[in-house]
Amino acid sequence: MDTERLGRYARLIAVTGGGIRPGQSVVIRAGLDQPEFTLALAEECYRAGAAEVEVEWEYQPLAKLDNKYMDAARLGAVKPWQLSRLRHRADSLPVMLYLESADPDGLAGIDQEKRAAAQRARYAVTKPISDEMENRYQWCIAAVPGVEWARKVFPGLGDADAVERLWEAILRCSRAYEGDPAENWARHNAFLADRCAKLNAMGLVRLEYSSANGTELSVGLIPEALFLGGAETNPVNGAVYNPNIPSEEVYVTPRAGDAEGIVYATRPFSYRGQLIEDFWIRFERGRAVDCGARRNEEALRSLIAMDEGSAMLGECALVPYMSPIRESGLMFYNTLFDENAACHLALGRGYSNNIRDYGSYTLAELRAMGVNDSMVHEDFMIGSADLAVTGITASGERIPVFTGGGWAF
């Protein structure tokens, strides 16, 4: 991929994605296979006014070794310096930029129970500080093509060609291949804002999903909840940022404990380095009570059992079936992309900033309204060419929201 396009993409992540303000600190998390692009992104962060840029490297093979050889207690321990670093970030609120490039199956075969127990142990220690940071900092998740990931998306090509093809797909889906990426995103954000305004004017209290594949699901909404999509605003400093590049979704926080029916996934999703495929989940009284999967059902059941809130829904997202990512014809095996090819739901933590005037409530009050609390937030795709989504108002009026997999208005 030519350096000019990559430079524009790096600038898009730093400025439109992260919304960096002069004097802010930035933290980039990236895989070890991405030194060149990480360097380019760091430079764009400095050009945007960052006071300092810190890079944290991740490496799946090392994580796999840790899981194999470390005992559960040590794997789940939070060292004092790690807690101090998190405390510092809660005080300084750096912009967090995440570059995804990992192999979707890179952690296959690990001891899932051991990993889950370690995550729960760490979360119990870090949660109070993480809660302080909620809705107070800017962040953006974007992608770069790792070799193993590219091999999976383009299995018939050599490594160099596969990476080049994945670069092109990432940039096209991220509106960064042609024209001015910042202008492209300004138009896209305006469109998503229009969708949100129309939905919020309807006064919906429930969504009903139906598809010929067997999906029949009813989900309650929090009366104070708002549909959001695209750009967000940091209430601390007024910075405008885009948490996900790409993003096609308009999403809302459902009411925890209010979901009935069954839903069938229409795309696989990668959870903790394993692909879960051809799966379904059944909800009763708001909780996932049963599930099945053709592949990696154990990982799905582990997700649902992570904590008290992981069996409940934390997000309902609307994405037209004929989105740019769907039209690419590719299965990315990566939630950042595949969730934007279809309507999706998320198990686990709900977004508290979806609540009207959320800044005037404590986090505890937001949870009491029905914003789900969990250590996980995992999206799974349910959109199909015939998916129908109907909105229900407080008076019982039924309003078509999606018909034939796309917007009904």
KENUKE-894638 format. One record per residue (C-alpha): residue in one letter; x, y, z. Coordinates in pm, whole numbers, plus 50000, padded with zeros to 5 digits. Each point is the difference from the previous one (the first is absolute). Layout:
% KENUKE-894638
zati = A&u = X&v = Y&w = Z
...
***
This chain:
% KENUKE-894638
zati = M&u = 50000&v = 50000&w = 50000
zati = D&u = 50138&v = 50341&w = 49905
zati = T&u = 50132&v = 50216&w = 50282
zati = E&u = 49776&v = 50297&w = 49917
zati = R&u = 49682&v = 49799&w = 50060
zati = L&u = 50142&v = 49853&w = 50320
zati = G&u = 50093&v = 50348&w = 50118
zati = R&u = 49645&v = 50123&w = 49943
zati = Y&u = 49867&v = 49697&w = 50188
zati = A&u = 50234&v = 50063&w = 50294
zati = R&u = 49887&v = 50364&w = 50006
zati = L&u = 49636&v = 49887&w = 49993
zati = I&u = 50052&v = 49778&w = 50306
zati = A&u = 50183&v = 50271&w = 50194
zati = V&u = 49782&v = 50300&w = 49915
zati = T&u = 49653&v = 49871&w = 49908
zati = G&u = 50021&v = 49681&w = 50203
zati = G&u = 50183&v = 50113&w = 50311
zati = G&u = 49902&v = 50367&w = 49978
zati = I&u = 50338&v = 50092&w = 50152
zati = R&u = 50018&v = 50344&w = 50161
zati = P&u = 50332&v = 50188&w = 50041
zati = G&u = 50173&v = 49897&w = 50322
zati = Q&u = 49824&v = 49665&w = 50039
zati = S&u = 50192&v = 49679&w = 50060
zati = V&u = 49937&v = 49704&w = 49771
zati = V&u = 50033&v = 49624&w = 50055
zati = I&u = 50017&v = 49770&w = 49695
zati = R&u = 49948&v = 49626&w = 50039
zati = A&u = 50126&v = 49800&w = 49704
zati = G&u = 50127&v = 49659&w = 49900
zati = L&u = 50371&v = 49932&w = 49964
zati = D&u = 49949&v = 49949&w = 49626
zati = Q&u = 49906&v = 50365&w = 49947
zati = P&u = 50310&v = 50212&w = 50075
zati = E&u = 49991&v = 50207&w = 49679
zati = F&u = 49637&v = 50106&w = 50019
zati = T&u = 50022&v = 50054&w = 50376
zati = L&u = 50289&v = 50238&w = 49937
zati = A&u = 49796&v = 50187&w = 49737
zati = L&u = 49704&v = 50023&w = 50237
zati = A&u = 50218&v = 50128&w = 50285
zati = E&u = 50134&v = 50275&w = 49774
zati = E&u = 49647&v = 50104&w = 49899
zati = C&u = 49907&v = 50014&w = 50370
zati = Y&u = 50289&v = 50237&w = 50064
zati = R&u = 49902&v = 50210&w = 49697
zati = A&u = 49650&v = 50024&w = 50146
zati = G&u = 50149&v = 50149&w = 50317
zati = A&u = 50056&v = 49700&w = 50226
zati = A&u = 50234&v = 50076&w = 50290
zati = E&u = 50127&v = 49641&w = 50010
zati = V&u = 49925&v = 49669&w = 49832
zati = E&u = 50044&v = 49670&w = 50184
zati = V&u = 49985&v = 49667&w = 49816
zati = E&u = 49896&v = 49670&w = 50159
zati = W&u = 50082&v = 49690&w = 49797
zati = E&u = 49789&v = 49683&w = 49996
zati = Y&u = 50105&v = 49657&w = 49876
zati = Q&u = 49760&v = 49705&w = 49982
zati = P&u = 50262&v = 49720&w = 50012
zati = L&u = 50133&v = 50144&w = 50327
zati = A&u = 49648&v = 50024&w = 50144
zati = K&u = 49952&v = 49636&w = 49906
zati = L&u = 50321&v = 49901&w = 50180
zati = D&u = 49895&v = 50192&w = 50310
zati = N&u = 49671&v = 49815&w = 50005
zati = K&u = 50178&v = 49667&w = 49965
zati = Y&u = 50273&v = 50038&w = 50260
zati = M&u = 49887&v = 50255&w = 50260
zati = D&u = 49781&v = 49883&w = 50286
zati = A&u = 49650&v = 50150&w = 50020
zati = A&u = 50074&v = 50222&w = 50300
zati = R&u = 50304&v = 50163&w = 49837
zati = L&u = 49822&v = 50032&w = 49665
zati = G&u = 49717&v = 50188&w = 50171
zati = A&u = 50215&v = 50222&w = 50221
zati = V&u = 50016&v = 50378&w = 49953
zati = K&u = 50348&v = 50120&w = 50093
zati = P&u = 50035&v = 50324&w = 50199
zati = W&u = 50164&v = 50181&w = 49708
zati = Q&u = 49714&v = 49897&w = 49770
zati = L&u = 49747&v = 50137&w = 50247
zati = S&u = 50201&v = 50321&w = 50029
zati = R&u = 50006&v = 50036&w = 49622
zati = L&u = 49622&v = 49958&w = 49982
zati = R&u = 49958&v = 50252&w = 50283
zati = H&u = 50220&v = 50247&w = 49810
zati = R&u = 49789&v = 49954&w = 49687
zati = A&u = 49678&v = 50056&w = 50193
zati = D&u = 50148&v = 50330&w = 50118
zati = S&u = 50163&v = 50112&w = 49672
zati = L&u = 49742&v = 49854&w = 49754
zati = P&u = 50224&v = 49932&w = 49698
zati = V&u = 49855&v = 49935&w = 49655
zati = M&u = 49999&v = 49621&w = 49948
zati = L&u = 50060&v = 49869&w = 49646
zati = Y&u = 49969&v = 49627&w = 49932
zati = L&u = 50140&v = 49842&w = 49681
zati = E&u = 49847&v = 49660&w = 49930
zati = S&u = 50207&v = 49758&w = 49792
zati = A&u = 49983&v = 49672&w = 50194
zati = D&u = 49939&v = 49652&w = 49861
zati = P&u = 49627&v = 49927&w = 50061
zati = D&u = 50099&v = 49645&w = 50104
zati = G&u = 50326&v = 50098&w = 50166
zati = L&u = 49906&v = 49874&w = 50347
zati = A&u = 49828&v = 49681&w = 49894
zati = G&u = 50063&v = 49709&w = 50232
zati = I&u = 50070&v = 50196&w = 50317
zati = D&u = 49849&v = 49912&w = 50337
zati = Q&u = 49686&v = 50213&w = 49982
zati = E&u = 49898&v = 49949&w = 50362
zati = K&u = 50343&v = 50106&w = 50120
zati = R&u = 49993&v = 50312&w = 49781
zati = A&u = 49648&v = 50089&w = 50112
zati = A&u = 50092&v = 49959&w = 50367
zati = A&u = 50302&v = 50226&w = 49952
zati = Q&u = 49791&v = 50265&w = 49828
zati = R&u = 49745&v = 49994&w = 50281
zati = A&u = 50273&v = 50035&w = 50262
zati = R&u = 50161&v = 50298&w = 49824
zati = Y&u = 49665&v = 50165&w = 49935
zati = A&u = 49905&v = 49989&w = 50369
zati = V&u = 50310&v = 50209&w = 50076
zati = T&u = 49990&v = 50242&w = 49708
zati = K&u = 49622&v = 50059&w = 49972
zati = P&u = 49975&v = 50289&w = 50252
zati = I&u = 50264&v = 50198&w = 49813
zati = S&u = 49864&v = 49908&w = 49657
zati = D&u = 49656&v = 50117&w = 50108
zati = E&u = 50147&v = 50342&w = 50081
zati = M&u = 50123&v = 50031&w = 49640
zati = E&u = 49670&v = 49907&w = 49836
zati = N&u = 49880&v = 50265&w = 49752
zati = R&u = 50289&v = 50231&w = 50093
zati = Y&u = 50265&v = 49926&w = 49737
zati = Q&u = 50035&v = 49963&w = 49623
zati = W&u = 50072&v = 49669&w = 49834
zati = C&u = 50005&v = 49846&w = 49655
zati = I&u = 50028&v = 49645&w = 49871
zati = A&u = 50134&v = 49957&w = 49646
zati = A&u = 50171&v = 49721&w = 49809
zati = V&u = 50318&v = 49911&w = 49815
zati = P&u = 50058&v = 49670&w = 49818
zati = G&u = 50199&v = 49738&w = 50188
zati = V&u = 50137&v = 49717&w = 49786
zati = E&u = 49804&v = 49721&w = 50173
zati = W&u = 49680&v = 50202&w = 49979
zati = A&u = 50062&v = 50073&w = 49630
zati = R&u = 50057&v = 49629&w = 49932
zati = K&u = 49660&v = 49921&w = 50149
zati = V&u = 49814&v = 50265&w = 49798
zati = F&u = 50187&v = 49917&w = 49675
zati = P&u = 50104&v = 49634&w = 50036
zati = G&u = 50095&v = 49952&w = 49635
zati = L&u = 50262&v = 50274&w = 49985
zati = G&u = 50362&v = 50028&w = 50105
zati = D&u = 50073&v = 50199&w = 50314
zati = A&u = 50101&v = 50326&w = 49830
zati = D&u = 49700&v = 49999&w = 49765
zati = A&u = 49762&v = 49907&w = 50280
zati = V&u = 50124&v = 50286&w = 50219
zati = E&u = 49971&v = 50245&w = 49709
zati = R&u = 49642&v = 49886&w = 49926
zati = L&u = 49906&v = 50030&w = 50367
zati = W&u = 50152&v = 50349&w = 50014
zati = E&u = 49782&v = 50103&w = 49705
zati = A&u = 49688&v = 49850&w = 50161
zati = I&u = 50069&v = 50170&w = 50334
zati = L&u = 50053&v = 50340&w = 49839
zati = R&u = 49693&v = 49973&w = 49777
zati = C&u = 49774&v = 49893&w = 50287
zati = S&u = 50150&v = 50275&w = 50216
zati = R&u = 49925&v = 50269&w = 49739
zati = A&u = 50373&v = 50067&w = 49972
zati = Y&u = 50082&v = 49865&w = 49653
zati = E&u = 49872&v = 50280&w = 49777
zati = G&u = 49952&v = 50373&w = 50052
zati = D&u = 50060&v = 50180&w = 50330
zati = P&u = 49935&v = 49752&w = 50285
zati = A&u = 49909&v = 50279&w = 50243
zati = E&u = 49741&v = 50143&w = 49760
zati = N&u = 49866&v = 49652&w = 49930
zati = W&u = 49946&v = 49949&w = 50372
zati = A&u = 49840&v = 50341&w = 50048
zati = R&u = 49731&v = 49902&w = 49746
zati = H&u = 49963&v = 49653&w = 50150
zati = N&u = 49966&v = 50134&w = 50354
zati = A&u = 49729&v = 50241&w = 49879
zati = F&u = 49805&v = 49709&w = 49847
zati = L&u = 50023&v = 49794&w = 50321
zati = A&u = 49893&v = 50302&w = 50206
zati = D&u = 49690&v = 50031&w = 49778
zati = R&u = 49911&v = 49633&w = 50059
zati = C&u = 50036&v = 50051&w = 50375
zati = A&u = 49783&v = 50311&w = 50001
zati = K&u = 49717&v = 49820&w = 49819
zati = L&u = 50015&v = 49699&w = 50235
zati = N&u = 50016&v = 50214&w = 50313
zati = A&u = 49690&v = 50191&w = 49888
zati = M&u = 49798&v = 49675&w = 49994
zati = G&u = 50007&v = 49946&w = 50377
zati = L&u = 50065&v = 49626&w = 49974
zati = V&u = 49988&v = 49778&w = 50309
zati = R&u = 50052&v = 49664&w = 49830
zati = L&u = 50157&v = 49837&w = 49693
zati = E&u = 49874&v = 49679&w = 49842
zati = Y&u = 50222&v = 49798&w = 49764
zati = S&u = 49879&v = 49738&w = 49751
zati = S&u = 50172&v = 49801&w = 49726
zati = A&u = 49932&v = 49686&w = 49797
zati = N&u = 50309&v = 49838&w = 50156
zati = G&u = 49804&v = 49961&w = 50326
zati = T&u = 50084&v = 50324&w = 50178
zati = E&u = 49703&v = 50119&w = 50207
zati = L&u = 50118&v = 50237&w = 50271
zati = S&u = 49844&v = 50280&w = 50203
zati = V&u = 50224&v = 50244&w = 50188
zati = G&u = 49893&v = 50275&w = 50241
zati = L&u = 50158&v = 50346&w = 49985
zati = I&u = 50073&v = 50241&w = 50282
zati = P&u = 49752&v = 50293&w = 49975
zati = E&u = 50283&v = 50252&w = 50038
zati = A&u = 50221&v = 49829&w = 49741
zati = L&u = 50107&v = 50172&w = 49678
zati = F&u = 50115&v = 49852&w = 49671
zati = L&u = 50357&v = 50104&w = 49919
zati = G&u = 50234&v = 49943&w = 49707
zati = G&u = 50323&v = 50129&w = 49850
zati = A&u = 50174&v = 50288&w = 50172
zati = E&u = 49982&v = 50054&w = 50375
zati = T&u = 50097&v = 50292&w = 50224
zati = N&u = 50226&v = 49975&w = 50304
zati = P&u = 49811&v = 50185&w = 50277
zati = V&u = 50327&v = 50085&w = 50180
zati = N&u = 50156&v = 50210&w = 49723
zati = G&u = 49745&v = 50014&w = 49718
zati = A&u = 50220&v = 49803&w = 49759
zati = V&u = 49811&v = 49825&w = 49718
zati = Y&u = 50125&v = 49650&w = 49918
zati = N&u = 49894&v = 49680&w = 49824
zati = P&u = 50038&v = 49690&w = 50221
zati = N&u = 49993&v = 49756&w = 49708
zati = I&u = 50152&v = 50022&w = 49653
zati = P&u = 49813&v = 49864&w = 49809
zati = S&u = 49648&v = 50043&w = 50140
zati = E&u = 49662&v = 49964&w = 49832
zati = E&u = 49789&v = 49948&w = 50310
zati = V&u = 49731&v = 50191&w = 50184
zati = Y&u = 49978&v = 49849&w = 50347
zati = V&u = 49807&v = 50022&w = 50323
zati = T&u = 50038&v = 49859&w = 50351
zati = P&u = 49722&v = 49750&w = 50081
zati = R&u = 49856&v = 49945&w = 50345
zati = A&u = 50192&v = 49727&w = 50182
zati = G&u = 49782&v = 49701&w = 50080
zati = D&u = 49736&v = 50071&w = 49733
zati = A&u = 50045&v = 49765&w = 49703
zati = E&u = 49790&v = 49706&w = 49887
zati = G&u = 50044&v = 49759&w = 49712
zati = I&u = 50270&v = 49845&w = 49785
zati = V&u = 50254&v = 50153&w = 49767
zati = Y&u = 50221&v = 49838&w = 49736
zati = A&u = 50339&v = 50143&w = 49910
zati = T&u = 50063&v = 50068&w = 49633
zati = R&u = 50378&v = 50041&w = 50018
zati = P&u = 50274&v = 49842&w = 50213
zati = F&u = 50172&v = 50213&w = 50259
zati = S&u = 50341&v = 49979&w = 50158
zati = Y&u = 49996&v = 49978&w = 50379
zati = R&u = 50326&v = 49978&w = 50195
zati = G&u = 50186&v = 49886&w = 49690
zati = Q&u = 49748&v = 49732&w = 49898
zati = L&u = 49736&v = 50007&w = 49726
zati = I&u = 49648&v = 49909&w = 50115
zati = E&u = 49793&v = 49895&w = 49701
zati = D&u = 49638&v = 49912&w = 49913
zati = F&u = 49856&v = 50072&w = 50342
zati = W&u = 49674&v = 50096&w = 50167
zati = I&u = 49900&v = 50140&w = 50340
zati = R&u = 49665&v = 49973&w = 50177
zati = F&u = 49890&v = 50264&w = 50251
zati = E&u = 49747&v = 49971&w = 50281
zati = R&u = 49917&v = 50279&w = 50246
zati = G&u = 50289&v = 50196&w = 49858
zati = R&u = 50273&v = 49741&w = 50037
zati = A&u = 50167&v = 49758&w = 49758
zati = V&u = 49881&v = 49663&w = 50128
zati = D&u = 50123&v = 49775&w = 49721
zati = C&u = 50220&v = 50010&w = 49692
zati = G&u = 50160&v = 49781&w = 49738
zati = A&u = 50276&v = 50031&w = 49740
zati = R&u = 50146&v = 49785&w = 49725
zati = R&u = 50349&v = 50108&w = 50099
zati = N&u = 50141&v = 50112&w = 50336
zati = E&u = 49677&v = 49972&w = 50197
zati = E&u = 50212&v = 49975&w = 50314
zati = A&u = 50135&v = 50350&w = 49940
zati = L&u = 49646&v = 50134&w = 49952
zati = R&u = 49882&v = 49843&w = 50324
zati = S&u = 50309&v = 50136&w = 50175
zati = L&u = 49911&v = 50350&w = 49877
zati = I&u = 49643&v = 49976&w = 50126
zati = A&u = 50123&v = 49882&w = 50342
zati = M&u = 50277&v = 50259&w = 50045
zati = D&u = 49809&v = 50196&w = 50265
zati = E&u = 49649&v = 50098&w = 50109
zati = G&u = 49950&v = 50240&w = 49710
zati = S&u = 50157&v = 49804&w = 49716
zati = A&u = 49679&v = 49800&w = 49940
zati = M&u = 49802&v = 50322&w = 49935
zati = L&u = 49999&v = 50240&w = 49707
zati = G&u = 50193&v = 50327&w = 50009
zati = E&u = 49946&v = 50130&w = 49645
zati = C&u = 49758&v = 49987&w = 49708
zati = A&u = 50156&v = 50129&w = 49678
zati = L&u = 49832&v = 50066&w = 49667
zati = V&u = 50207&v = 49957&w = 49682
zati = P&u = 49851&v = 49974&w = 49649
zati = Y&u = 50060&v = 49662&w = 49839
zati = M&u = 50146&v = 50167&w = 49690
zati = S&u = 50270&v = 50189&w = 50189
zati = P&u = 50338&v = 50075&w = 49834
zati = I&u = 50155&v = 49714&w = 50196
zati = R&u = 49733&v = 49756&w = 49886
zati = E&u = 50043&v = 50125&w = 49643
zati = S&u = 50372&v = 49925&w = 50016
zati = G&u = 49903&v = 49632&w = 49988
zati = L&u = 50254&v = 49917&w = 50269
zati = M&u = 49974&v = 49818&w = 50329
zati = F&u = 50255&v = 50183&w = 50215
zati = Y&u = 49988&v = 49764&w = 50302
zati = N&u = 50040&v = 50316&w = 50206
zati = T&u = 49720&v = 50154&w = 50203
zati = L&u = 50103&v = 50360&w = 49923
zati = F&u = 49913&v = 49935&w = 49635
zati = D&u = 49746&v = 49719&w = 50009
zati = E&u = 49779&v = 50180&w = 50253
zati = N&u = 49972&v = 50280&w = 49747
zati = A&u = 49877&v = 49765&w = 49731
zati = A&u = 49681&v = 49910&w = 50186
zati = C&u = 49770&v = 50088&w = 50287
zati = H&u = 50148&v = 49871&w = 50321
zati = L&u = 49948&v = 49959&w = 50371
zati = A&u = 50255&v = 49999&w = 50279
zati = L&u = 50018&v = 49788&w = 50310
zati = G&u = 50128&v = 50176&w = 50309
zati = R&u = 50066&v = 50360&w = 50095
zati = G&u = 49762&v = 50269&w = 49878
zati = Y&u = 50101&v = 50350&w = 49894
zati = S&u = 49899&v = 50253&w = 50264
zati = N&u = 50051&v = 50297&w = 49767
zati = N&u = 49692&v = 49887&w = 49806
zati = I&u = 49788&v = 50134&w = 50286
zati = R&u = 49857&v = 50350&w = 49956
zati = D&u = 50191&v = 50246&w = 50224
zati = Y&u = 50219&v = 49715&w = 50125
zati = G&u = 50243&v = 50248&w = 50155
zati = S&u = 49744&v = 50097&w = 50262
zati = Y&u = 49982&v = 49644&w = 50138
zati = T&u = 50246&v = 49791&w = 50195
zati = L&u = 50114&v = 49675&w = 49846
zati = A&u = 49802&v = 49815&w = 50267
zati = E&u = 49685&v = 50189&w = 49901
zati = L&u = 50056&v = 49916&w = 49634
zati = R&u = 50036&v = 49632&w = 50090
zati = A&u = 49675&v = 50022&w = 50197
zati = M&u = 49824&v = 50135&w = 49688
zati = G&u = 50093&v = 49679&w = 49820
zati = V&u = 50346&v = 50061&w = 49848
zati = N&u = 50157&v = 49655&w = 50023
zati = D&u = 50326&v = 49956&w = 50192
zati = S&u = 50256&v = 49738&w = 49901
zati = M&u = 50371&v = 49952&w = 49943
zati = V&u = 49932&v = 49905&w = 49637
zati = H&u = 49836&v = 50162&w = 49700
zati = E&u = 49989&v = 49761&w = 49705
zati = D&u = 49812&v = 50071&w = 49678
zati = F&u = 49847&v = 49725&w = 49788
zati = M&u = 49837&v = 50044&w = 49662
zati = I&u = 49634&v = 49920&w = 49932
zati = G&u = 49919&v = 50205&w = 49687
zati = S&u = 49864&v = 49823&w = 49691
zati = A&u = 49850&v = 50094&w = 49665
zati = D&u = 49648&v = 49954&w = 50138
zati = L&u = 50045&v = 50128&w = 50356
zati = A&u = 49705&v = 50204&w = 50124
zati = V&u = 50035&v = 50230&w = 50300
zati = T&u = 49685&v = 50158&w = 50143
zati = G&u = 50002&v = 50277&w = 50256
zati = I&u = 49729&v = 50014&w = 50268
zati = T&u = 49901&v = 50328&w = 50164
zati = A&u = 49869&v = 50050&w = 50353
zati = S&u = 49647&v = 50024&w = 49860
zati = G&u = 50040&v = 49669&w = 49815
zati = E&u = 50045&v = 50142&w = 49652
zati = R&u = 50208&v = 49774&w = 49775
zati = I&u = 50245&v = 50183&w = 49773
zati = P&u = 50206&v = 49819&w = 49732
zati = V&u = 50367&v = 50079&w = 50056
zati = F&u = 50160&v = 49736&w = 49772
zati = T&u = 49833&v = 49812&w = 49715
zati = G&u = 50182&v = 49766&w = 49766
zati = G&u = 50320&v = 50049&w = 50197
zati = G&u = 50011&v = 50378&w = 49946
zati = W&u = 49860&v = 50326&w = 50128
zati = A&u = 49622&v = 50026&w = 49973
zati = F&u = 50015&v = 50381&w = 49983
***
